[in-house]
């Protein structure tokens, strides 16, 4: 185990002890150190999949830091930690080329060097050990491990250089800075599973933020899984049977959607009522919640509000003053091996409504394609 990992465990543990004693500033000092080390270690890992797995393994550290901030009534600090967790999961995808031609040339050279280094790293990491004597095997294995460490340092250096040329905007902002970028008719709703409890945050354009515990994580997710199970059941029903008993399936669906509305939206009903648009940032499994379809007993949310889902707080940015007359409209659609049967029709319908559409369908929708095209896109769907 490397020293940074031991330091993460140490600072996280000391932070937990300080939080139990309600020594909040001490707790925050240690938790901030642990989070900084997580970010530093993550930057050393080549390959988006490995970085994502590492971040998922360390997510409890973010959750404990959020719980401490909320226990100390530090809502802005809690949102800052949530934004760090969200941006860590997105940063690789959003590393798109810069628009400036000079910077783009430098970026392309670094990108090619990075790809070559990653290939070398994979080869040394997975190199099979031949049938040698114990001493020879040990020496060869140590040389391979040393080469892996050298490559990791070079990859980290290149990756940081690419970020400096064109990386995503920092997710860390002082309290209220996200609200400054909200349009006047938008309410921002953010959700985060902090251990056993799911928390919700409602932020208005004037900077007022409300944080509320919404319920036990297991109980809310159980409602989501029931909805997903019902959806799967309906998909397996014969059309003739569904036509005869459609009212029953609709009644069950509305009850399940109402349960999710009760857990996730009803606590903010007063705030929601004052805005025509909702920007919603889910967390983890909550990305599976059909927020626009949640039912309050009389109507669906989308019938009363324009609903948009955002991947993270880092996406709350100033709007562009006007659409770029030369930019493309990038539209992606992936059916998940046919589970979303009509997603291609949706993509085609959207493409007919926007200027200069570029469609990425099924296997065309890759991380490489997104990196290549995002910098040219004015609209993304």
N, C-alpha and C positions, 0 to 999 in steps of 0.2 A: 504494500500500500504506500503510495507516495505521500510526502509530507503535506501537500495542499489538502489531500483528502482527510488526513488526520486533523488538520487545522479546521476544516469545515465541521467535522464532528465535534471538536472541542468548542468552537464558538457557538455552534447550535445548541450544544448541551448547556453551556454557561448561560446562554440566552434564555433557555427554558427555566433554569433554576432562578434566574433573576425575575422572570415573569411570574413565577409562582410566588415570589416574595413581593410582587408588585413594585419592584425597583425598575420602573419602565425605561428610564434613560440608559441604565446599565444593560438591560435586556436588548434595547435597540442597538447599542454600540456593538454588542456581540453578534446580533442577528445581521446587522449591516455588513460586518466583516465576513460572515458566512456566505451571504448572498454575493458579495464581491468576489469571493474565492470560487463560488460556483460558476459565475460568469467567466472568470479567468480560465478555469479548467475547461469549461465548455469550448472556449475559443481555441484550445489546443487540440481538439478532437477533429480529425479530418472526416468528412462525409456527413451529409445532412442527417441521414438515418441514425448514425451513431450519436450525433449531437442531440437529436430529438429524444433518443432513448435515455441518454444521460440526464437531460433536463426533466424527463418524466420521473426518473428515479429520485431526483432532488426536489420534486414539487412539494413534498411535506415541509421542507424548510421554508419555502415561500408561504405555505399555509399557516405555519406557526408564527411567522413574522406578521402576517395579516391579523391573526387573532390577537397578538400582543398590541398592535396598533389600535385595534378596535376596542380592546379592553381599556386602553388609556384614552379613549375618545379622540384618537388622532385619525380622522377620516381621510384627510389629504395624504397622510403617510401610508395608510392602507391602500389607497388607490395607486400610489406611486409603486408599491410593491407588486400589486396586481398587474400594473402596466409592464413592469420588468418581466414578470412571468410570461405575459402574453407576447411581448416583443421577442423574447428568447426563442419562442416556438416559430416565429415568422421571419426572423432576420435573414435566414439563408435564402428563402424564396424571394425576398424583396431586394436582394443585392442585384439590382439591375444596372446596365451600363449607363454612364452619364451621357447627357445630350450634347455637351460641348465636344466638337470633333477632335480637338487636341487631347482632351482628357480621355475620350473614347479610345483613341489609339493606344494610350498607356494602359488603359483598363483591359483592352483586348490582349495585349502582350502578357499582362499579369494573369489573366484568365487562362491563357494557354499554358503558362508556367505552372499555375495551380493544378490544372488537370494532369500534367505530366508528373508532378510531385505526388498527387493522390494515387496515380497508377503505381508508382514506385513504392509508395507506402503500403498499398494493398499487397504487392508482391512480396515484400520483406515480411509483412505481418503473417501472411499465409504460407510462406515458403516451407515446403516439406523438409523434414530433417532426414538425411540419408542414413543408411545403416552403418554408423561409425562406432568407434570405441567410445566409452563413457567420457574420456577426457576430450576427445575431438568433438563429440556431440555438444558438450558443455561449452567449449570454446566457440564453436560455430553458432550456437544459440545465443550466446552473449553478444557476438558480433552483429547478429541480425537484430537483436533488441536495441543495441546501440544505434544501428542505422535507422531503425524506426524512430527513436528519440530525436535524432538529427533531422529527419524528414519532418517530424511533427513541428519542430521549431521553425523550419523554413516555411512550412504550410501556414503556420500561425502568422508569420511575418508578412507573407504575401496576402493573406486574407485581410489583415489589418490595413495594408496599403490599398487594397481594393475598396474597403469600406471608406477610407479617407477620401477616395475619388468620388464615390457615389454610394452612400449607404442610406438605409432608412433613417428618417428623422428620429432623434432620441426619444424614447418613450418616457423618460424621466422629465417631469416638468413640475414647477412649483404648484402648490395647491390652487385650484381655480383656473389654471392656465388652459385646461381642456375646455372649460365652460366659455372662455373668451372666443373660441372658434365655433361655438354652436350657433346656428341660425336662430332667429327670434322665435320661430314656430316649432322648434325641436326640443323634445325632452330626451335625455340620454339615460338609458337604463343599463346597468352593468351588474352581472352576476358572478359570484365566485364561491366555490365550495371550499371553505376553510375547515377542513377536517370533517367533523360530524355535523356541521351546520352550513347550510347555504345562505349566504348573505346577498342582499340586493342593495343597489345604490341608485338613487334617482338624482340626476344633476340637471339644473335649469340654466338657461343662458346667462342669468345674473350671478352665477357662481354658487347658488344655494344647493347644498348636497345633503340628502337624507340617506342614512344607512340603517338597514333593518335586518335582523335575523328572520329568515323566512320559514325555517323549519329544519327538521333533521334531513340530512342528505339522503339517507336510505329511503325515507318515506316519500320524499319528493321524486326521487328517481324511480321508485316503485310505480308511481302514477304514470311516469313517462313510459316505463316498460309495458305497463298495461295498455296504454294507447298504441304502442308499436306492435304489441301482440294482436290487438284488435285489427289493426291495419293489415297485418299479415293474414289474419283469418279471412277478412273480406276479400283479399286478393285471390284466395283459394276457393271461393264460393262460385258455383256455377252461375252464369248470368241469369238464367231463368229463375233460379231460386232467389237470387239477389233482387230480381225485379218484384217477386211476390212478397218478399219480407224486407224490402228496403227501408221501410219506416222503423222497423226494430233496430237495424244496424245503425241508422241515423240517430236514433234515440240514445243508443249505447255510446256512439262516438261523441255526441254532444255532452253527455255526462262526464266522460273521460276528459274532454277538452275543458269543461267547466272546472273539474278538479285541478287541472294545471293552472287555469286562470286564477282560481282561488289562492293557490300557493304562491304564484309568481307575480301576478299583476294586481290583484285586489289590494294588497298592502300599500300600493302606490296609486290607487284609483283616483284620489283627489288631485294628485299631481298630473296624472295622465289626462284627466278631463280638460285641463287647460291648454293642451297642445294638439295641433293637427298632425304633427309628424313625430314618430318615435324611432330613435336609433337605439338598437338593442345589441349588447355585447354579451353573448352567453359564455359558458365556461364548461369545458369537458363534455360530459354526456349531454349537457343542456343544449348543445348545438343540435340535438335531435328533436327539440321541442318545436312544434309548428306554431310559433308565436302569432303569426298573422291569423291563424285559424282558431285561436283560443276563444272560448265562448263564455260570455258573462251571464247567460240565462236568457238574453233577448236577442243578441246579435254577436257576430264574430268581430274580432278586433279590427280586421282589415276593412270592415264596413264603416268604421268610425275614424280610423287613423291610417295614414300612410306609414307603413312599417318597413324599416331597413335593418338588416343585420350587418354588424361590423366585426372583423376579426379581433380587434383590440383597440385600446385607447390611443395607441400610436396613430390610428387612422383618423382621429378627430383633428383635422387640420384646416387651415383657412381655405375656403373655396376659391377655385380659380376665377379670375374676374370675367372671363368669357371663354367658350370652347375654342380650342385650337382648330383653325379652319383646315389644317392638313392632317390632323391626328386621326388615327383609326379608332373604330369601335370594336374592342376585343370581347368576343363572346365565347365562353367555354361551356361545354356540356359533356357530362360523363354519366352514363346510366347505371354504373356499378353492376356490370354484367347483366343488364336488363331489368334490375330492380326498379329503376326509375324509367318506366316504359316510354313516357312522353317527353322526356327532357330534350330530345333532339328537335321535336316539334316546337317546343318553347324557344329554343335557341334560334330556329329559323324565323319564328314570329317576331322575336326581338330584332333580329337582323334586318327584317323588312321595315323596321320603324326608325333605324338609326343611320347616320351617315357613315360611309366607308366601312362596312362591317367586315371583320375577319373572324371566321368561325374556327374554333378548335373543338373537334368532335371525337369522343371516345379516346382511342390511343394517341391522337394528335395532341391531347391536352396533357403535356408533360411539363415538368419543372423547367427543362431547358427551353421549351417553346415560350413559356411565360417570361423567363428571364430575357429572352430575345425580343419579345414584343411589348412588354409592359412599358418600356421607355417611350414607345411611339403612340401609346394609347391615350386618348382623351376620355373615353368612356370604357368601363369594364363591367361586364355582366357575367 
